């Protein structure tokens, strides 16, 4: 698992509105080129908060992303 990479993407989703918009409209394209396992990629694409947390995503990031975390 790549806990660091998972949290980098979560931080980008929280702080980068353009990246967040790309993710909302096409998560697969937004995640292209990221260093994620297939399991992590699928959890992001489903926005599976419990699984992302199990995979190392920080809960405070998962719950604080505008338009995704609640």
N, C-alpha and C positions, 0 to 999 in steps of 0.2 A: 504494500500500500504506500501511497505517496501523500502522507498527512500534510506535509508542507505545501505541495502543489494544490491540494484540495483547499487549504486555507487561503492560499494566494488568490485562487479564483473567487472564493467567497468574499475576500476583501475587495477585489476588483468589482464584483457585483454590487457591493455596498457603496463604494466610493466613485465609481466611474459610470455616470449615467449613460454614456454612449454604448459601453460594453453591456450594461444591464438591458438596454433597449434591444441590442442585437440578440442577446440571450433570450429575451422574451419572445422575439419574433421568430428566431431560428436557433434553438439551443445547439443543434449539431454543428452548424457553421461557426457559432461563437466559440465552441469548445475545440474546434479543429486546431491542430498544432499544439495543444496543451499536453503536458506529460501526465496523463491520467491512465489508470488501469481501465479496462472495459467496464468493470463493476462500478467504479467511481463515475465514469462517463454516463452510464445508464441511470445511476442514482441522481445525477444532476439533471439529466433530461426529463426524468419523472418528477423532479423536485421532491424527492423522498427524504424529508428532513430527518426522520429517525435513522434511516440508513446512512445518510451523509454524516450524521453525528457519530454513529458506530464506526464509520470509516476514518474518523479523526477530525471531522469538521467541527470547529468551535461553535457551541450552541448559541453563544451571544451573537456571533456573526450570522448564523442561520436564521435567527429570529429578528434581525435588525435590518434586513435588506428591504428597501422600499418596494412595495408591490409584490414581493415574493415571500417575505418572512412571516406574514400573518395570514 
